[in-house]
Amino acid sequence: MNPSPSLEMTLRDRTAAGKSLVEPLLNYAHRDDVIVLGLPRGGVPVAYEIATALEVRLDVMLVRKLGAPSHEEYALGAIASGGIEIVNEQALRVNHIDQATLDAIVERETRELLRRETAYRAGRPPLNLKDQVVILVDDGLATGASMMAAVHAVRRQDPAHIVVAVPVAALESAEALRSEVTELVCPLTPEWLMSIGQWYLDFSQTSDNEVIDLLQRAWQRESAA
């Protein structure tokens, strides 16, 4: 299944994807209790457009997919800040992943998560999400494992509401998340989704420097407000 030209144009790039999600989220604009959290790296440019248009705070929710050794894009589960670990037991069985192999994957991805936390947040104090309306944003959901880990990490902090906003998600992943959050905003939910990139004209990799630049711009705007 290939996206039609009109759908491709909807997701020209991550900037356009973020702008396409603003209108469904207008109820959250200009509110002190709302914070948009982008999932690095690709979710941050999408989240930046949303936070800028709504004039609300922006930050990051650090998550790492646990990729299968033979196919890194295939998610065995995910980890998130705060010690959250979600594992797909069926995926482990299908890929013949034993505990030692899983532990090694978790250890490696935890190191990268901590590296990104240090690089992106630059010494900012830990997030306090209690009683906040948290909008979690990514550039798309395939298995949804990373976003599910993010939802669980946010829920630990007792927020008022959790909203997930993504431009495209596999139908099964969207339905699984819908029951876990207050609101799910997702314009495109194809029944079969081979990769997120097929729904974008430009899906080039987001760099660490791009993430840091967008966060710094958002934080400078908040400081000046």
C-alpha positions as CSV (number, residue, x, y, z in Angstrom):
1,M,0.0,0.0,0.0
2,N,1.5,3.4,-1.0
3,P,0.3,6.7,0.2
4,S,-1.6,8.9,-2.2
5,P,0.0,12.1,-3.3
6,S,-2.4,14.1,-1.1
7,L,-1.3,12.2,2.0
8,E,2.3,12.5,1.0
9,M,2.0,16.2,0.8
10,T,0.4,16.3,4.2
11,L,3.6,14.8,5.6
12,R,6.1,16.7,3.4
13,D,8.5,16.7,6.3
14,R,8.5,16.8,10.1
15,T,7.9,20.6,10.2
16,A,4.8,20.2,8.0
17,A,3.7,17.2,10.1
18,G,3.9,19.3,13.3
19,K,1.9,22.1,11.8
20,S,-0.8,19.6,10.6
21,L,-1.3,18.6,14.3
22,V,-1.9,22.2,15.6
23,E,-5.6,22.6,14.8
24,P,-6.7,19.4,16.6
25,L,-4.8,20.6,19.7
26,L,-6.0,24.2,19.8
27,N,-7.9,23.6,23.0
28,Y,-4.5,23.3,24.8
29,A,-3.2,26.7,23.5
30,H,-2.0,29.5,25.8
31,R,-2.2,27.3,29.0
32,D,0.3,27.3,31.8
33,D,-0.5,23.7,32.7
34,V,0.3,22.3,29.3
35,I,3.7,20.9,28.3
36,V,4.6,19.3,24.9
37,L,7.2,16.5,25.1
38,G,8.9,15.4,21.9
39,L,10.4,11.9,21.6
40,P,14.0,12.4,20.3
41,R,15.1,12.6,17.8
42,G,12.5,12.7,15.1
43,G,9.6,13.7,17.4
44,V,11.3,17.0,18.5
45,P,10.9,18.9,15.2
46,V,7.2,17.9,15.2
47,A,6.8,18.9,18.8
48,Y,8.6,22.2,18.3
49,E,6.0,23.3,15.7
50,I,3.1,22.3,18.0
51,A,4.5,24.0,21.1
52,T,5.4,27.2,19.1
53,A,1.9,27.5,17.6
54,L,0.1,26.8,20.9
55,E,2.5,29.0,22.8
56,V,3.1,26.3,25.5
57,R,6.2,24.8,27.0
58,L,8.5,22.3,25.2
59,D,10.7,19.6,26.5
60,V,11.8,16.1,25.7
61,M,10.8,12.6,26.9
62,L,13.8,10.3,26.5
63,V,13.0,6.9,25.2
64,R,15.0,4.2,23.4
65,K,13.7,1.4,21.3
66,L,15.1,-2.1,22.0
67,G,15.9,-3.2,18.5
68,A,16.4,-6.8,17.6
69,P,20.1,-7.7,16.9
70,S,19.3,-8.9,13.4
71,H,17.0,-6.0,12.5
72,E,17.5,-2.8,14.6
73,E,14.2,-1.3,13.3
74,Y,12.2,-4.2,14.7
75,A,11.2,-3.3,18.3
76,L,11.5,-5.9,21.0
77,G,10.3,-3.2,23.4
78,A,11.5,0.1,24.7
79,I,13.0,2.0,27.7
80,A,12.2,5.5,29.0
81,S,13.6,7.9,31.6
82,G,12.8,6.9,35.1
83,G,13.7,3.2,34.7
84,I,10.7,2.3,32.5
85,E,11.1,-0.9,30.5
86,I,8.5,-2.5,28.3
87,V,9.2,-5.8,26.5
88,N,7.2,-7.6,23.9
89,E,7.4,-11.2,25.0
90,Q,6.1,-12.5,21.7
91,A,8.8,-10.6,19.8
92,L,11.5,-12.1,22.1
93,R,10.2,-15.6,21.4
94,V,9.9,-15.1,17.6
95,N,13.4,-13.7,17.4
96,H,14.9,-16.3,19.9
97,I,16.2,-13.6,22.2
98,D,17.5,-15.0,25.5
99,Q,17.7,-13.0,28.8
100,A,21.5,-12.4,28.4
101,T,21.0,-10.9,24.9
102,L,18.1,-8.7,26.1
103,D,20.1,-7.5,29.1
104,A,22.9,-6.5,26.8
105,I,20.5,-4.6,24.5
106,V,19.0,-2.8,27.5
107,E,22.4,-1.9,28.9
108,R,23.5,-0.4,25.6
109,E,20.3,1.6,25.0
110,T,20.4,2.8,28.6
111,R,23.8,4.3,28.0
112,E,22.6,6.1,24.9
113,L,19.5,7.3,26.8
114,L,21.6,8.8,29.5
115,R,24.0,10.4,26.9
116,R,21.1,12.1,25.2
117,E,19.6,13.2,28.5
118,T,22.9,15.0,29.3
119,A,23.3,16.4,25.8
120,Y,19.7,17.6,25.3
121,R,18.7,18.9,28.6
122,A,22.0,20.6,29.5
123,G,21.6,20.5,33.2
124,R,18.0,21.6,33.4
125,P,16.2,20.3,36.4
126,P,14.1,17.1,36.1
127,L,10.7,17.4,34.7
128,N,7.8,17.9,37.2
129,L,4.7,16.7,35.4
130,K,2.4,16.4,38.4
131,D,-1.1,17.8,37.6
132,Q,0.2,18.9,34.2
133,V,-1.4,18.3,30.8
134,V,1.3,16.4,28.9
135,I,1.2,16.2,25.1
136,L,3.6,13.4,23.9
137,V,4.7,13.8,20.3
138,D,6.6,11.7,17.8
139,D,6.9,11.7,14.0
140,G,4.9,8.5,13.7
141,L,4.2,5.1,15.4
142,A,5.0,1.7,13.9
143,T,4.9,-0.8,16.8
144,G,4.2,2.0,19.3
145,A,6.6,0.5,21.8
146,S,8.6,3.7,22.4
147,M,5.4,5.8,22.8
148,M,4.0,3.2,25.2
149,A,7.1,3.5,27.3
150,A,6.9,7.2,27.3
151,V,3.2,7.1,28.4
152,H,4.2,4.8,31.3
153,A,7.0,7.1,32.3
154,V,4.8,10.2,32.3
155,R,2.0,8.4,34.2
156,R,4.4,7.7,37.1
157,Q,4.4,11.5,37.8
158,D,0.7,11.7,38.2
159,P,-0.2,14.2,35.4
160,A,-3.7,15.6,35.0
161,H,-4.0,14.3,31.5
162,I,-1.8,12.5,28.9
163,V,-2.4,13.3,25.2
164,V,-0.5,11.5,22.4
165,A,-0.2,13.5,19.1
166,V,1.4,11.9,16.0
167,P,0.8,12.5,12.3
168,V,0.7,8.8,11.4
169,A,0.4,5.5,13.2
170,A,-0.3,1.8,12.4
171,L,-3.9,1.2,13.2
172,E,-3.2,-1.5,15.7
173,S,-0.7,0.6,17.6
174,A,-3.0,3.6,17.6
175,E,-5.8,1.5,19.1
176,A,-3.5,0.1,21.8
177,L,-2.5,3.6,22.9
178,R,-6.0,5.0,22.7
179,S,-7.1,3.1,25.8
180,E,-3.9,4.2,27.7
181,V,-4.3,8.0,27.3
182,T,-6.8,10.8,27.7
183,E,-6.8,11.7,24.0
184,L,-5.1,10.4,20.9
185,V,-4.6,12.8,17.9
186,C,-3.6,10.9,14.8
187,P,-4.9,11.9,11.3
188,L,-3.5,8.9,9.5
189,T,-4.0,5.3,10.7
190,P,-3.3,2.9,7.9
191,E,-4.0,-0.7,8.6
192,W,-0.7,-1.8,7.2
193,L,2.4,0.4,7.9
194,M,5.7,-1.0,6.8
195,S,7.7,2.1,7.9
196,I,7.0,5.6,9.1
197,G,9.3,7.0,6.3
198,Q,7.0,5.9,3.5
199,W,4.5,8.5,4.7
200,Y,7.0,11.4,4.3
201,L,8.5,13.0,1.3
202,D,11.5,14.0,3.4
203,F,12.3,11.7,6.3
204,S,16.0,12.5,6.6
205,Q,17.5,11.7,10.0
206,T,17.3,14.4,12.7
207,S,20.7,15.1,14.3
208,D,21.6,15.8,17.9
209,N,22.5,19.3,17.0
210,E,19.0,19.9,15.5
211,V,17.3,18.6,18.6
212,I,19.5,20.8,20.9
213,D,19.0,23.9,18.7
214,L,15.2,23.5,18.7
215,L,15.0,23.0,22.4
216,Q,17.3,26.0,23.1
217,R,15.1,28.2,20.8
218,A,12.0,27.1,22.7
219,W,13.5,27.6,26.1
220,Q,14.8,31.1,25.1
221,R,11.3,32.0,24.0
222,E,9.8,30.8,27.3
223,S,12.3,32.8,29.3
224,A,11.5,35.9,27.3
225,A,7.7,35.5,27.8
